[in-house]
Amino acid sequence: MAQPNPAPGYARHPGHKVAISAHPKRVRVKFHGRVVAETEHPLMVQESGYPPVLYIPRADAVPAFLEPTDHHTHCPFKGDARYWSLTVDGKTAENAVWGYDAPYDEAAPLRGHIAFYPDRVDSIEELPIA
């Protein structure tokens, strides 16, 4: 059985909320005119003080467009994030994508998912599920 891995941020900020839920729409991400990710299984994260963020299963992104970088950040509520740059037809958006390989217990549904900075891609579209 895995060791508990609770988020330390809640001890200092017990009122902080990170709500993770299934999102009812298909999500398509485009960069440099190409679809770089599309899924019917997105998650929505609604975190205190931030706009909602859509996370996509990494398996639903085009691997050839993702280039791992050395950039990392830490969130006391979700864990350590790693980053990827997007490269399509010679155009690159540095550190445009992030994900949590080993999120804290409270954010466990984010394992295997990635998110895209809206200002570093052409669009993040929400569409009806066919």
C-alpha angles and dihedrals in degrees: 000000000000119000116252113265107188121182109256093206093077092064090063097032108030092167094058113113131206108178116187119191141158111267115226097219138071113253125211124186121199130191126178089355095305132106105246096174138008131173145165089204107064125153124218120215117200109188128180110266097009136088116253115279126207117219122200127202105260088228088065093059123087103254094205090065095052120084117184115233134196092244117117134170134187129226116189089213103042106022137234116346126205124201142221132195120224118230121183124167092339096312116115133195106196117226091349095146132052139178143170115242093185108018122185115270093262090056097039094126088068092067107115094017132107135199132208128220104241092217092055098053132056094243147339105211127195111208136174115268107251 
